[in-house]
Amino acid sequence: MDRTAVDSSVLRSVGYDPVARRLELEFTGGGVYVYADVPARVHRELLAAPSRGRYFVRRIRGQYAYRRAGAGR
């Protein structure tokens, strides 16, 4: 999945697969996590949010099942 670089103190890049409804987030600390069954609306709102880190904490963290992506991805 391709990710788009974002301006954020928390996130480095964001990717989304609309068919699989998977959101992939790369954090500034280097970890990449994949969140399952995420609506496209959440991806759009994350990209448009004035604070992507705050949006992540309020609307994504703890709301969707996730896993850490393998090394290098």
MOCORWO-V551422 format. One record per residue. N is the residue number from 1. RES is the residue in one letter. PHI is phi as a letter, one per 40 degrees, with the letter a starting at -180 (* if undefined). PSI is psi in radians with two decimals (999 if undefined). Layout:
n:N res:RES phi:PHI psi:PSI
n:N res:RES phi:PHI psi:PSI
//
This chain:
n:1 res:M phi:* psi:2.31
n:2 res:D phi:c psi:2.47
n:3 res:R phi:b psi:2.62
n:4 res:T phi:b psi:2.27
n:5 res:A phi:c psi:2.45
n:6 res:V phi:b psi:2.71
n:7 res:D phi:c psi:1.81
n:8 res:S phi:a psi:2.57
n:9 res:S phi:c psi:-0.20
n:10 res:V phi:b psi:-0.76
n:11 res:L phi:b psi:2.44
n:12 res:R phi:c psi:-0.70
n:13 res:S phi:a psi:2.78
n:14 res:V phi:b psi:2.35
n:15 res:G phi:b psi:2.73
n:16 res:Y phi:a psi:2.37
n:17 res:D phi:b psi:1.83
n:18 res:P phi:c psi:-0.50
n:19 res:V phi:c psi:-0.82
n:20 res:A phi:c psi:-0.19
n:21 res:R phi:f psi:0.77
n:22 res:R phi:b psi:2.29
n:23 res:L phi:b psi:2.20
n:24 res:E phi:b psi:2.16
n:25 res:L phi:b psi:2.26
n:26 res:E phi:b psi:2.15
n:27 res:F phi:c psi:2.75
n:28 res:T phi:c psi:-0.39
n:29 res:G phi:c psi:-0.11
n:30 res:G phi:h psi:-0.28
n:31 res:G phi:c psi:2.54
n:32 res:V phi:b psi:2.22
n:33 res:Y phi:b psi:2.51
n:34 res:V phi:b psi:2.17
n:35 res:Y phi:b psi:2.33
n:36 res:A phi:c psi:2.62
n:37 res:D phi:f psi:0.79
n:38 res:V phi:c psi:2.17
n:39 res:P phi:c psi:2.61
n:40 res:A phi:d psi:-0.57
n:41 res:R phi:d psi:-0.70
n:42 res:V phi:c psi:-0.72
n:43 res:H phi:c psi:-0.84
n:44 res:R phi:c psi:-0.80
n:45 res:E phi:c psi:-0.67
n:46 res:L phi:c psi:-0.83
n:47 res:L phi:c psi:-0.54
n:48 res:A phi:c psi:-0.18
n:49 res:A phi:c psi:2.45
n:50 res:P phi:c psi:-0.60
n:51 res:S phi:b psi:1.81
n:52 res:R phi:c psi:-0.59
n:53 res:G phi:c psi:-0.76
n:54 res:R phi:c psi:-0.73
n:55 res:Y phi:c psi:-0.76
n:56 res:F phi:d psi:-0.86
n:57 res:V phi:c psi:-0.74
n:58 res:R phi:c psi:-0.56
n:59 res:R phi:b psi:-0.22
n:60 res:I phi:b psi:-0.94
n:61 res:R phi:d psi:2.23
n:62 res:G phi:g psi:-0.08
n:63 res:Q phi:b psi:-0.41
n:64 res:Y phi:b psi:2.53
n:65 res:A phi:c psi:2.51
n:66 res:Y phi:a psi:2.88
n:67 res:R phi:a psi:2.70
n:68 res:R phi:c psi:2.34
n:69 res:A phi:c psi:2.73
n:70 res:G phi:c psi:2.90
n:71 res:A phi:d psi:2.38
n:72 res:G phi:g psi:-0.10
n:73 res:R phi:b psi:999
//
